[in-house]
Amino acid sequence: MLKIKTFFFYLFLIICLGFTSIFYFINESYINNIIKNTYEQKLKSLDDVLRFSILQNLNEKNIKNFASQTRADFVIKKDGKIFSSLQNFDFFKNKFDYNTTNDFLEKKEIFYKAYEFEKYQYIIIVYPKLSNQIKYYWINNAFIFILFIIILALIAIFIFYIFKWYFKDLLFFIKNINNESDFVFKKTFFKDLNFLNSKILKIKELYLKQDIRAKKQAKKIKMKNSQLNNIISTISHELKNPLSVIDISLESLKNENDEKTKEFLLHKIQKQSFKINNLTHKLNLVFNLNSNSLNLEIFDLFEISKELANSFNEERIKIYGETTLIKADLFLIEQVIINLISNALKYSKNEIIIKVYDKEFTIEDKGIGIEAKHIKSITKKFYKINNKTNNSFGLGLFLVKKILSLHQSHLNIKSIPNQGSIFSFKINLTL
C-alpha cells in the first residue's frame, strides 16, 4: 500500500509541476504581449506628437526636457547631424531603419523604433514597467492556479482511494481465486476498470473449470494406476499359486515310484496348467477382442446354458427355459455365461435361477447385491467394488459387456443391496 501511495504522490507532483510550467509560460507570454502592445502604442503616440508639433522645435538644448516630460529618450538625425537626450547614443547610430525592437541598454529593458519624417530620421526609446493591472493579473491568476491545484489534489485523492479499494478487492480476489465464491467487484466510475473486472471474473470461471477438469483427470489417472496395481497384484497372486503347485508336483515326481501317486500328481499339474491357460486366455480376450474375431454360427442358447450350468456341479443352480436359436460366436457367448454364473456363485450362498426364453438369458441370485452408485462402473475394465480383494481381476463383467457389444447387445443389471441381483442379455442378430 505504501508503494501505491508513493506512486500517486510522485504522479501528483509531476502533474503539478507540469501545470505550473504551463501556467508560467502562458502567463509570461500573455504579459509580454500586453507589454509589447502597450509600448508599441506609446511609441506611436510619441511619434504623432513629434510629427505634428514638437519635432521641428527640438534641438540639443531642449530635447532632454522633452524626454523628461515624456519619460522616453530620443535620438534625432537631421542633415547628417545627430543629437539625443542620451549622453551616449552610440548604440543607436546604426539603427535608424529598425522596426519596433525589444532589447537591453545598460541592463535596462527598452523598446525602440526608428521613424522618418520629412528631413528627419529619429529613434524613440521607451522603458517598460509592470503596471498595477499586470500585477493584479498575476495575483488573480495565481489565486485561480492555487484553487485549481487544490481541486486537482482533491481529484487525485479521490482517484487514489478508488484505486486503493480496487486493489484491495483485487488482492482479496487473487488470494481466493481457488474458492468457488460469488465474489463481485464493486462498481467504479471508470468504465475500463469495470470491463477489466468482468474479464477477470470470466478468467476465474475458466480457471475453475480447468481446475475441475484437471482434478477429474488426476482422479481418473489415480484410479487407473490403482487398478493397474491391483491387476498386477492379482495376476501375480493368481500365477503364483498354480506355479507353486506345479513346481512341488514336479519335485515329487522325481522320487515317486507309485503309479497312482504319479497319476494324481500329473492330474494336478494338468489342472494348474489349465488354470494358467484360462487366465492368459481371458487377458488375451480383454485386450485383443474385436468384431473381426467373431465366428458366427447358429446354436441353441438354452442347451448351451444348461450344459455350462451343469459343468459347475452346483445344486444351487436351477435352470428353466426352452429351445431358442441364436446367431452368435459360440465360444464368446459361453464365456459370457460362465462369467455370469461364476459371479452369481461368488456373491450368493442361496439358490441361483437361470431362465432362457426367446433369445434372452437371465440369471438371478439372492446375494449381497450392488449399490446403485456402483452399477454403471462395474462393467469398466479393472473396476472392483472392494479393491482390497485379490481374488478378482475386475475383468469379468467388462469382458461380458465387450462381447455383448460385439453382438450388438448389452448387459441389463438390476440389483438391490442385501437382496440380490438380476443380469440379463438378449441376442437379436438375424439368423
NORMO-V819758 format. One record per pair of residues at least 24 apart in sequence whose ideal C-beta (glycine too) atoms are under 7 Angstrom apart, sorted by the first residue. I is the first residue (numbers start at 1). J is the second residue. Records with the same first field share a line. If there is no record, write none. Layout:
I: J / J
//
This chain:
4: 163 / 164 / 167
8: 156 / 160
12: 153 / 156
15: 152
16: 149
23: 145
27: 138 / 141
31: 134
34: 134
35: 128
36: 102
39: 111 / 126 / 128
40: 100
42: 126
43: 100 / 111 / 113 / 124 / 126
46: 70 / 72 / 124
47: 115 / 124
50: 122
51: 117
55: 117 / 120
59: 83
72: 124 / 125 / 126
73: 125
74: 122 / 123 / 124
75: 122 / 123
76: 120 / 122
77: 121 / 122
78: 119 / 120
79: 119
92: 123
95: 123
96: 121 / 123
162: 188 / 189
166: 193
177: 204 / 207
180: 208
226: 387
227: 382 / 383 / 394
230: 382 / 384 / 387
231: 382 / 393 / 394
233: 390
234: 390 / 392 / 393
237: 390
238: 279
239: 276
242: 272 / 275 / 276
245: 272
246: 272 / 273
282: 395 / 399
285: 335 / 399
286: 395 / 398 / 399
289: 402
291: 406
294: 329 / 406
295: 329
296: 327 / 328 / 329
297: 330
298: 325 / 327 / 431
299: 326 / 330
300: 324 / 325
301: 326 / 356 / 359 / 361
302: 356
304: 333 / 334
305: 337 / 354 / 356 / 361
308: 334 / 337 / 338 / 341
309: 341 / 354
312: 341 / 345
314: 345
316: 351 / 352
317: 341 / 352 / 354
318: 351 / 352 / 353 / 354
319: 354
320: 355
321: 355 / 356 / 357
322: 357
324: 356 / 357 / 358 / 359
325: 431
326: 359 / 427
327: 429 / 430 / 431
328: 407 / 427 / 429
332: 403
335: 399 / 403
336: 400 / 403 / 404
337: 361
339: 396 / 399 / 400
340: 400 / 423
342: 396
343: 396
348: 420
359: 426 / 427 / 428
360: 424 / 426
361: 424 / 425
362: 422 / 424
363: 423
364: 420 / 422
365: 420 / 421
366: 420
367: 420 / 421
368: 418
369: 415 / 416 / 417 / 418 / 419 / 420 / 421
370: 415 / 417 / 421
371: 417
375: 413 / 415
379: 411
//
